[in-house]
Structures are given as structure tokens and as C-alpha cells.
Amino acid sequence: MAKAIFNVLFKIISAIVNVVLYPINSLVGGLVPDLSNILTSFSETVNIIGGNALDYITHLIPPITLNVVKIYLGFLVTYYTISITVHGILKMWTIIKNIKIW
């Protein structure tokens, strides 16, 4: 019952916020150009400039060396991802443990 009441209250609050902020949203949407077009043109430019240079450089290096570098970089990314995730989880666990509400 309480969950249903909270859901109704949150829906009402969200509707009020949407109505209040709609004019600001329209104004910002009209003034700011579509960022997807800007990002697409930027990425195409980087691919044109960097793609040709990278293609030239990778043809100079033997394929086995490139594969070893790719595997090494993959392991590095995996290691740092896992270590940062574990560190964050341990920090959060320490904070939750120190909250004496249990």
C-alpha cells in the first residue's frame, strides 16, 4: 500500500517538474545544435586523418607484434578494470559497514 502511494506521489512530482521545466527544455533545445551531427563530423575527420596514418604505421610493423601488443593492452585494461572495481566495492563496503543502522 505504501509503495503504491509513493509511486503515485513520485509520478505527480515528476509531472509537475516536467511541466515547469518544459519551456526551459524547449529553449535550450532550440539554441543548442544537434550534438550528434557535430560528433559524427568530428569522428569522421579523426578517422580520415588518423586512419590513414595508423594504416600506414600498422603495415610497417609485423602482424605478430601487433597481435602481441593487442593482447597485452587487453590484459592491461582487464587488470585495471578489475582492480578499480574491487577497490570501489571495498570502499563502498567499508562505508556501509561503518553506518550503524543494522
Secondary structure in CASP SS format (residue, H / E / C, confidence):
PFRMAT SS
TARGET T0000
AUTHOR 0000-0000-0000
METHOD secondary structure of the structure
MODEL  1
M C 1.00
A H 1.00
K H 1.00
A H 1.00
I H 1.00
F H 1.00
N H 1.00
V H 1.00
L H 1.00
F H 1.00
K H 1.00
I H 1.00
I H 1.00
S H 1.00
A H 1.00
I H 1.00
V H 1.00
N H 1.00
V H 1.00
V H 1.00
L H 1.00
Y H 1.00
P H 1.00
I H 1.00
N H 1.00
S H 1.00
L H 1.00
V H 1.00
G H 1.00
G H 1.00
L H 1.00
V C 1.00
P C 1.00
D C 1.00
L H 1.00
S H 1.00
N H 1.00
I H 1.00
L H 1.00
T H 1.00
S H 1.00
F H 1.00
S H 1.00
E H 1.00
T H 1.00
V H 1.00
N H 1.00
I H 1.00
I H 1.00
G H 1.00
G H 1.00
N H 1.00
A H 1.00
L H 1.00
D H 1.00
Y H 1.00
I H 1.00
T H 1.00
H H 1.00
L H 1.00
I C 1.00
P C 1.00
P H 1.00
I H 1.00
T H 1.00
L H 1.00
N H 1.00
V H 1.00
V H 1.00
K H 1.00
I H 1.00
Y H 1.00
L H 1.00
G H 1.00
F H 1.00
L H 1.00
V H 1.00
T H 1.00
Y H 1.00
Y H 1.00
T H 1.00
I H 1.00
S H 1.00
I H 1.00
T H 1.00
V H 1.00
H H 1.00
G H 1.00
I H 1.00
L H 1.00
K H 1.00
M H 1.00
W H 1.00
T H 1.00
I H 1.00
I H 1.00
K H 1.00
N H 1.00
I C 1.00
K C 1.00
I C 1.00
W C 1.00
END
